Amino acid sequence: MEETDKSDTKRKMLNALEESLSIVTLAAQKAGIHRSTHYQWMQDDLEYKKQVEELNNVCLDFAESKLFDNMRKNKETSTIFFLKTRGKNRGYVERQEIDLGTDNHFRVEIVDPLNEDTKE
């Protein structure tokens, strides 16, 4: 493929990614390429990769705006999802997450408040 043709095809792919909210299979079909070509371009062309990553961020922004719209409409599920993903530091989690740091060691201490022998 000539460089001009490749450049035009990359532009078509970028436009198709924008229209498809970054769904690679749909965009590749619309641009007339195989999806593996897109991933090869991502590896070989840093400028193309940068543009794709920017489109991905725009899609995330769009999805977040829809989430916020639903929250404003008092959609409880959207609020719960938001709190589970963005409110973790305030305790909105279903499970405990333990950061082991870099040494992968931790200490577990089991305290039995019902056992009279442990009371001081």
LINSULVEN-V551961 format. One record per backbone hydrogen bond with DSSP energy under -1.0 kcal/mol. CO is the residue of the C=O (numbers start at 0). NH is the residue of the N-H. E is the energy in kcal/mol with one decimal. If there is no record, write none. Layout:
# LINSULVEN-V551961
co=CO nh=NH e=E
co=CO nh=NH e=E
This chain:
# LINSULVEN-V551961
co=1 nh=5 e=-2.8
co=2 nh=6 e=-2.4
co=3 nh=7 e=-2.4
co=4 nh=8 e=-2.6
co=5 nh=9 e=-2.6
co=6 nh=10 e=-2.2
co=7 nh=11 e=-2.4
co=8 nh=12 e=-2.4
co=9 nh=13 e=-2.7
co=10 nh=14 e=-2.4
co=11 nh=15 e=-2.6
co=12 nh=16 e=-2.7
co=13 nh=17 e=-2.0
co=14 nh=18 e=-2.2
co=15 nh=19 e=-2.1
co=16 nh=21 e=-3.5
co=22 nh=26 e=-2.3
co=23 nh=27 e=-3.0
co=24 nh=28 e=-2.0
co=25 nh=29 e=-2.2
co=26 nh=30 e=-2.4
co=27 nh=31 e=-1.1
co=27 nh=32 e=-2.5
co=33 nh=36 e=-1.4
co=33 nh=37 e=-1.0
co=34 nh=38 e=-1.7
co=35 nh=39 e=-2.1
co=36 nh=40 e=-2.5
co=37 nh=41 e=-2.1
co=38 nh=42 e=-1.4
co=39 nh=43 e=-2.4
co=40 nh=44 e=-2.8
co=44 nh=48 e=-2.5
co=45 nh=49 e=-2.3
co=46 nh=50 e=-2.1
co=47 nh=51 e=-2.4
co=48 nh=52 e=-2.7
co=49 nh=53 e=-1.9
co=50 nh=54 e=-2.1
co=51 nh=55 e=-2.3
co=52 nh=56 e=-1.9
co=53 nh=57 e=-2.0
co=54 nh=58 e=-2.3
co=55 nh=59 e=-2.2
co=56 nh=60 e=-2.5
co=57 nh=61 e=-2.3
co=58 nh=62 e=-2.5
co=59 nh=63 e=-2.7
co=60 nh=64 e=-2.2
co=61 nh=65 e=-1.9
co=62 nh=66 e=-2.2
co=63 nh=67 e=-2.6
co=64 nh=68 e=-2.1
co=65 nh=69 e=-2.3
co=66 nh=70 e=-2.2
co=67 nh=71 e=-2.4
co=68 nh=72 e=-1.3
co=69 nh=74 e=-2.5
co=70 nh=73 e=-1.7
co=74 nh=78 e=-1.7
co=75 nh=79 e=-2.6
co=76 nh=80 e=-2.6
co=77 nh=81 e=-2.4
co=78 nh=82 e=-2.5
co=79 nh=83 e=-2.5
co=80 nh=84 e=-1.8
co=81 nh=85 e=-3.4
co=82 nh=86 e=-1.6
co=86 nh=89 e=-1.7
co=86 nh=91 e=-1.8
co=87 nh=90 e=-2.1
co=90 nh=92 e=-1.9
co=111 nh=114 e=-1.1
co=114 nh=117 e=-1.1
co=115 nh=118 e=-1.1
